[in-house]
Amino acid sequence: MAIFPTFPDLSGKVALIMGIGQTQIPDSKIWGNGAAIARALCANGVLVFGCDISLSAAEFTASRLHAEGGTCDVMTANVTSISDVQKVVDAVMAKYGRIDILINNVGMTAPGSPSTMKEEVWDAQIDLNLKSVYLGCHIVLPIMEKQGSGVVINNASIAGVSYIGKHQIAYASAKAAIIHFTRVTAVMYAPKGIRMNCVVPGLMYTPLVENLGKSNREEDREVFRKITQHNVPLGRMGEAEDVANTALFLASQAAKYITGQPLIVDGGITSQTGTGM
Ligand SMILES: NC(=O)c1ccc[n+]([C@@H]2O[C@H](COP(=O)([O-])OP(=O)(O)OC[C@H]3O[C@@H](n4cnc5c(N)ncnc54)[C@H](O)[C@@H]3O)[C@@H](O)[C@H]2O)c1
């Protein structure tokens, strides 16, 4: 069991995690961001319910969590589909009757600048990275409103804060929008007892990144080289556990006076100018 900080108020809470699986790599021991958040919550006694478009990816996470004594149910869902999101939320409500924590974690990049990216790729990227956050909130916030409490954590990216050396115009735009969505929605829902923040990860060594390094495609390996030959002030890429620790803190009562914030977890990358250290 990984060592995570302990926040006793989280024990017995119910969390819904969108995108609980991870890129599947045989024999990989590392964790994806959503899976690591689930792991940190389980380690704190949270009752976790997760969905993923890949049932096998979700079941892989669930089996790892069960092996560590965690409570985790999973089902398949496409987070860009309102009916799928509704079905997952209905399943959590049928099982537990409440949702205390919502983690909107799904996101993925596609290459392209405004001139090279095809319209259908732009639309799919905005659906996956941004509409998914809206849909999770659209269905879950009314439940939290009735409860008079709840915490939402959205997973953004430093691509939504700065140019990170790769043409990913739709991903960068969607992640920037998540940060603003979080800020504005947090203010709307603060009087209802609901907090919303986002984690803004930098370069994290997740299975998705590991997979690029093992790809047969030179373009993927080039992206892998760019990511791993980094200039992070702390001297290393981050790990999913760094994202998970942040989500855990934001979900807990230790963050009870924090809402509307993007919490950047990037080893200092976005605090430098690029002119050298
Ligand atoms: N890895 C990084 O360096 C990094 C950096 C910044 C932000 N992030 C963000 O972290 C989040 C997770 O990234 P990761 O690296 O752990 O990725 P990952 O691909 O390993 O995990 C994401 C999971 O989402 C699932 N998924 C994809 N499309 C879906 C859909 N339509 N409906 C439901 N599930 C779907 C995938 O099957 C996968 O299991 C993303 O939002 C990503 O943008 C990652």
The ligand as a Gaussian input file, in Angstrom:
#p B3LYP/6-31G(d) Opt

LIG

0 1
 N       -0.110000      12.396000     -17.806000
 C        0.190000      13.672000     -17.706000
 O        1.357000      14.074000     -17.803000
 C       -0.906000      14.686000     -17.484000
 C       -0.547000      16.017000     -17.326000
 C       -1.540000      16.964000     -17.116000
 C       -2.862000      16.566000     -17.039000
 N       -3.186000      15.258000     -17.195000
 C       -4.613000      14.918000     -17.128000
 O       -4.828000      13.831000     -16.235000
 C       -5.994000      13.107000     -16.645000
 C       -5.696000      11.620000     -16.725000
 O       -4.520000      11.420000     -17.450000
 P       -3.703000      10.047000     -17.430000
 O       -2.333000      10.382000     -17.924000
 O       -3.857000       9.367000     -16.133000
 O       -4.476000       9.282000     -18.618000
 P       -4.878000       7.753000     -18.898000
 O       -5.168000       7.693000     -20.360000
 O       -3.865000       6.779000     -18.394000
 O       -6.236000       7.577000     -18.101000
 C       -7.406000       8.192000     -18.551000
 C       -8.562000       7.187000     -18.525000
 O       -9.694000       7.849000     -19.105000
 C      -10.396000       6.905000     -19.884000
 N      -11.219000       7.549000     -20.909000
 C      -10.806000       8.065000     -22.091000
 N      -11.858000       8.538000     -22.775000
 C      -12.965000       8.323000     -22.006000
 C      -14.343000       8.578000     -22.173000
 N      -14.821000       9.176000     -23.275000
 N      -15.196000       8.219000     -21.170000
 C      -14.725000       7.607000     -20.051000
 N      -13.429000       7.331000     -19.850000
 C      -12.553000       7.686000     -20.810000
 C       -9.318000       6.021000     -20.495000
 O       -9.846000       4.749000     -20.916000
 C       -8.305000       5.908000     -19.345000
 O       -8.553000       4.755000     -18.553000
 C       -6.412000      13.729000     -17.986000
 O       -7.432000      14.684000     -17.771000
 C       -5.166000      14.434000     -18.455000
 O       -5.433000      15.498000     -19.334000
 C       -2.247000      14.312000     -17.426000

